[in-house]
Amino acid sequence: MSKARAPPVSVPLPSTAHLPSTAQASSAQQDALSVILVTGGYDNTIRFWEAWSGVCSRTLNHQEHQVNRLSISPDKRFLAAGGNGTVKLYDIATSAAGSGGANVGPLVTLTGHTANVTSLAWHAEAKWLVSGSEDGTVKIWDVRTASPQRNYAHLAPVNDIALHSNQGELISCDQSGAVKIWDLAGDCCSHELLPEEDVAMQSVSIASDGSALVAGNHNGVVYVWTIQPGLTFTDLQPKTRFQAHNRYLIKVLLSPDTKNLATCSADTTIKIWGNSGGNGKGGKGSVDSDEGYKLEKVLQGHQRWVWDMAYSADSAYLVSASSDHTARLWELASGTTVRQYSAHHKACVCVALNDSSS
């Protein structure tokens, strides 16, 4: 794994902050073992769920527009919700507790994007947040001042982003088919990959140990690169490509233990691929071979497009969101649905899960 680099905001955070202090958020941190499961949809609502009972415990009205993307901060204090031109930050302890009715407002609204926000990623210590948008930009926000610290031009609508575990590199993909790696310490784009020109790259995911990068395009093709740590940059080596779905691929997601890859699609299915080659560092596969990932399970049950997925921390469960208005909790060992979450009145298009114990 490459050496961790300095975060993009090196100056001390201001004392006059929009967000509550750690002491004020102690109620959320005291329940570190809790499972936070949230979904969002085109009915302009954000819903909190009791994961095991399947009961919707809380509904927030996300006024003005639909919810495109959700992301829970690693410390479980904040929920980021991406909409049309804005990112709203909610206090999870307050929002999930039920006080204030469905009209609990956000702590902060981040403004600056001029089109739909499609992707979000938190810094490991929740000091900053990254957003990608159809306006062709990636922005890095200091969440305590609600102001953008970096603005990267993608020159095409951004579909997805992922943050390297070293916190120093950011991966993004766009509608033109490009995958870009941004060196945050150097404040520049260090790599640009274009596997198939003019075929939209829909989603990217990076292994938690930094060993592999996966991207999936509009035509259902998945590309895998292995990552060899360098002294000053990340060196990518193409490992494999394979046809994961015959209809639009929407998301790729590596499991926290790096052993599996989940893909979802307009074909209503979720596919679980096993990494038979381990982390791939010694593999001989080329970009034209399918060595490395083998189809293990096809999760069937959703009736319409599957838009989003989230793994549990132990990689044993997966939550999915679908246009059929529902979310589902899947037990991956059996490949079966163990809970269905039904309350949205329109398409359920995003899901966030944080069940980590740290």
MOCOR-V742463 format. One record per pair of residues at least 12 apart in sequence whose C-alpha atoms are under 6 Angstrom apart, sorted by sequence separation. I is the first residue (numbers start at 1). J is the second residue. D is the distance in Angstrom with one decimal. If there is no record, write none. Layout:
# MOCOR-V742463
I/J/D
I/J/D
This chain:
# MOCOR-V742463
37/49/5.5
47/59/4.5
69/81/5.8
78/90/5.5
119/131/5.6
129/141/5.2
139/151/4.6
160/172/5.7
170/182/5.0
180/192/4.5
203/215/5.6
213/225/5.2
225/237/5.2
251/263/5.7
261/273/5.0
308/320/5.6
318/330/5.1
328/340/4.5
46/59/5.7
69/82/5.0
78/91/4.9
119/132/5.0
128/141/5.4
138/151/5.8
160/173/5.6
169/182/5.5
179/192/5.7
203/216/5.4
212/225/5.6
225/238/4.3
251/264/5.5
260/273/5.5
308/321/5.2
317/330/5.5
327/340/5.9
46/60/5.0
68/82/5.5
78/92/5.3
118/132/5.8
128/142/4.8
138/152/5.0
159/173/5.9
169/183/5.0
179/193/5.0
202/216/5.8
212/226/4.4
225/239/5.0
250/264/5.8
260/274/4.7
307/321/5.7
317/331/4.9
327/341/5.0
45/60/5.6
68/83/5.4
77/92/5.5
117/132/5.8
118/133/5.2
128/143/5.5
137/152/5.5
158/173/5.9
159/174/5.1
169/184/5.7
178/193/5.6
201/216/5.9
202/217/5.1
211/226/5.9
212/227/5.3
224/239/5.5
250/265/5.2
260/275/5.6
277/292/4.7
306/321/5.8
307/322/5.5
317/332/5.6
326/341/5.6
45/61/4.7
67/83/5.0
90/106/4.6
117/133/4.2
137/153/4.7
158/174/4.3
168/184/5.3
178/194/4.7
201/217/4.1
202/218/5.9
211/227/5.1
224/240/5.2
249/265/4.4
259/275/5.3
276/292/5.2
306/322/4.3
316/332/5.7
326/342/5.0
45/62/5.2
89/106/5.4
90/107/5.5
116/133/5.6
137/154/5.4
157/174/5.5
177/194/5.9
200/217/5.7
248/265/5.6
275/292/5.4
276/293/5.8
305/322/5.6
44/62/5.1
88/106/5.8
89/107/5.7
116/134/5.5
136/154/5.1
156/174/5.9
157/175/5.4
200/218/5.3
223/241/4.4
248/266/5.3
275/293/4.6
305/323/5.4
89/108/5.3
115/134/5.5
136/155/5.3
156/175/5.9
222/241/5.5
247/266/5.9
274/293/5.3
304/323/5.3
325/344/5.4
88/108/5.9
115/135/5.1
136/156/4.7
177/197/5.6
222/242/5.4
247/267/5.8
273/293/5.6
274/294/5.2
304/324/5.2
44/65/5.9
88/109/4.4
114/135/5.8
136/157/4.2
177/198/5.5
221/242/5.7
273/294/5.2
303/324/5.7
325/346/5.3
44/66/4.4
87/109/5.8
135/157/5.6
136/158/5.5
176/198/4.8
177/199/5.0
221/243/4.5
273/295/4.4
274/296/6.0
325/347/4.5
87/110/5.0
134/157/4.0
177/200/4.3
220/243/5.9
221/244/5.7
273/296/5.3
324/347/5.9
325/348/4.9
42/66/4.8
86/110/5.6
134/158/5.3
176/200/5.2
177/201/4.5
220/244/5.5
272/296/5.6
323/347/4.0
86/111/5.0
133/158/5.2
175/200/4.2
220/245/4.6
272/297/5.1
323/348/5.5
41/67/5.4
132/158/5.6
175/201/5.9
220/246/5.8
271/297/5.9
322/348/5.2
40/67/5.5
174/201/5.6
271/298/4.6
321/348/5.5
322/349/5.8
85/113/4.5
173/201/5.8
220/248/5.6
270/298/5.8
321/349/5.5
85/114/4.8
219/248/5.6
220/249/4.6
270/299/5.0
321/350/5.8
85/115/4.7
218/248/5.1
269/299/5.8
84/115/5.5
85/116/5.2
218/249/5.5
269/300/5.4
84/116/4.1
83/116/5.7
83/117/5.5
268/302/5.7
82/117/5.1
268/303/6.0
110/146/5.7
268/304/5.0
299/335/5.9
268/305/4.8
268/306/5.6
266/305/4.2
61/102/5.7
118/159/5.8
119/160/5.1
265/306/5.6
60/102/4.5
61/103/5.8
119/161/5.9
264/306/5.8
307/349/5.2
308/350/5.3
59/102/5.6
159/202/5.5
160/203/5.2
162/205/5.9
313/356/5.5
239/285/5.2
240/286/5.4
241/287/5.4
239/286/4.9
240/287/4.1
241/288/5.9
202/250/5.9
203/251/5.1
205/253/5.5
208/256/5.9
239/287/5.0
240/288/5.9
242/290/5.6
73/122/6.0
203/252/5.8
238/287/5.2
240/289/5.3
241/290/5.9
240/290/5.4
207/258/5.8
73/126/5.9
256/315/5.9
255/315/5.7
28/93/5.2
211/279/6.0
19/144/5.9
18/144/5.5
17/144/4.9
7/168/6.0
4/166/4.6
5/168/4.8
8/184/5.5
6/185/6.0
1/210/5.9
2/229/4.6
1/229/5.5
69/350/5.4
71/352/5.6
70/352/5.7
54/341/5.5
43/345/5.9
43/346/5.2
42/346/5.5
42/347/5.5
41/347/5.5
41/348/4.2
40/348/5.9
41/349/5.2
40/350/5.3
39/350/5.7
39/351/4.3
38/351/5.7
38/352/5.3
37/352/5.9
37/353/4.6
36/353/5.7
36/354/5.2
35/355/4.4
33/357/4.8
32/357/5.7
